[in-house]
Amino acid sequence: MPCVGCWDKRSPLSCHWIREEIDQISLAMDNQGRKHRILMVSDFFFPNFGGVESHIYYLSQCLLKLGHKVVVMTHAYGKRSGVRYVTGGLKVYYVPWRPFLMQNTLPTLWLTFPIIRTILIREKISVVHGHQAFSTLCHEALMHARTMGYKVVFTDHSLYGFADVGSIHMNKVLQFTLADIDQAICVSHTSKENTVLRSGISPEKVFMVPNAVDTAMFTPSPNRLSCGEIVIVVISRLVYRKGADLLVEVIPEVCRLFPKVRFIVGGDGPKRVRLEEMREKFSLQDRVEMLGAVPHAQVRSVLVSGHIFLNSSLTEAFCIAILEAASCGLLTVSTRVGGVPEVLPDDMIVLAEPDPEDMVRAVKKAIDILPGIDPQVMHLRMKKLYSWDDVAKRTEIVYDRAMQSSNTNLLDRLPRYLTCGAWAGKLFCLVMIINYLVWCLLEFLQPAEGIEEVPDIGPLLTHLDPVDDPCEAQGD
């Protein structure tokens, strides 16, 4: 049924007038550059907190500002299931799958295909962007998207080894996913080298786009803290990979050498018990404060209460926590691992080997140079160094490059999987053939034409494609 005003073509509410306006806007958009419809996929998203979650959220917000359509798909968190809208009109699908290990969903290969296919068609997606190598949902979504002919981009946020059983398994899965990828993104040069070696992907397909920090949210305290008592802040997941065992050895020694030093430890995890035991053993209850899990909205208030930020990670592709601390004016002491040396200039960070003795020496050096650190100056430098708007524009270039890649059918893509190994290559080909047959079955049972496409609403109404009908948009 026509909307109000359609009976009079001269009315400013007329559908004909709206269509003419949309045609003009679409023409202007073509002149300015193509706008994408992006599906971000990962097992890791809010309300869970971490570097990947922050990256997806801030990147999505900035892409929305650039005029792109962005939709996020993740698994359900507790009672949070279904479709939710967050800040900026960002649409999030919390699909009804529950995590079974470390916030990852159970690998099912084909059971996720129906719902992923429905979302891709309903939202008229043009690019599928998966995040994190150990996200099951990410790998499955990229596999299904390639089967359906969509352009796919993958961002690797972590570093992995080559020798242990877990890394060998994960590297083979990554090799399978990246064998048929359009473009890939890594968050540091070290991460790019690691990903290329692990997956065998061509380096020409891999872009380096760093993380960033919201400097408007992470600001220094207006009043400079006194150096009479030095507070060292640790905010991290208390797990082995984040160097919680190093903290158990470093904290007592630093407290012994520097009586005026106090620690604030924020975070939770299986290694928290060891830190509690250390505090009891050395009677440091009055000098080591354990905060437990810290909501992201309260991280800044914890950071500004300290002078030095301590990062003890054993492996790190790019540490967003270091950026947040530096933006708040804290001098950073960190292990020299992965992409950490690329994050900050030498005068804003003190690096050490992942060894207790060297970590203690680095803390001593940081305490010595602390009087010369101006938090406000450090914050202004961070505003110039890192910006999510810049990250979004660089990611936009990756999407443009992905859209320019040629379309290939199944027979052209299968040889790519054969290069993944003598037996693994044949297995991967079998998986993709079965996936293609599942897609054909879904198309037969529920043709794409029968799936209702959702209209763009809110700010995105100005970026409708010429085929979109404003009358339908009003009736949804």
Beta strands, then each sheet from edge to edge (+ up, - down):
strand 1: 37-41
strand 2: 69-75
strand 3: 82-86
strand 4: 90-95
strand 5: 99-101
strand 6: 104-105
strand 7: 127-131
strand 8: 151-156
strand 9: 183-186
strand 10: 206-208
strand 11: 230-235
strand 12: 261-266
strand 13: 288-292
strand 14: 308-311
strand 15: 331-335
strand 16: 349-352
sheet 1: 3+ 4- 2- 1- 7- 8- 9- 10-
sheet 2: 5+ 6-
sheet 3: 13+ 12+ 11+ 14+ 15+ 16+
end
